[in-house]
C-alpha cells in the first residue's frame, strides 16, 4: 500500500478500530492457553497474562508459566463478533452483568502488559477492591494505577482487572507511589 492510501477497512469505516473493545472470557479449567491460540489463529487480538511459578514434583522442581488469572483470557473484538467468539472451543462465556458482556478498560490491559514486560517480580492477588488508589511515580511501572496495601511487612500495589476482581501484587516502596482521587462510580455519578 502506498503511504497516502488508506486500507479498505479505514476507508469504509474509520471508526472500525474504535469499536473494538477488550472483553474478559471465562474459559474451561486449564484451557486458557488453548483459547488464546485458537482466537489468535482466527485473527483476534488476545492477551493472556501469565507469571512464572515453581511446581514441585516428587523428584524435581520446575519453573512453569501459569495464567495469572486462572479461567480467564482476554480478547479484543466488536460486539457483532460475540457469536463467533462463543463458538471457540474452551470459551464458556464473556464476563458481564445482566446477561450482557461488559468491556474491560484498555488501561487495565495495558497496565498488565507493561507489568509482564518489565523485570519486576509479581504474583497473583485475589481481591483488588481493598486499599487506597495510587499511581506508581518511579521505576519501570511509572504511570500505572492500582490499589496500595500493606501486607507481610511491606507495601504492595495491586494491578488488576476490576471486572473480574483479580490482580497482580507488586512490591513497592511507599514513597514510590502517589495518591489518586477516586473516580465517582456509575451509580454515584447518576444520583
Secondary structure, 3 states (H helix, E strand, C coil): CCCCCCCHHHHHCCCHHHHCEEEEEEECCCCHHHHHHHHHHCCCEEECCEEEEEEECCCCEEEEEEECCCCEEEEEECHHHHHHHHCCCCEEEECEECCEECEECHHHHHHHHHHHHCCCCEEEECCCCCCEEEEECCCCCCCCEEEEEEECCEEEEEEEECCCCEEEEEEECHHHEEECCCCCCHHHHHC
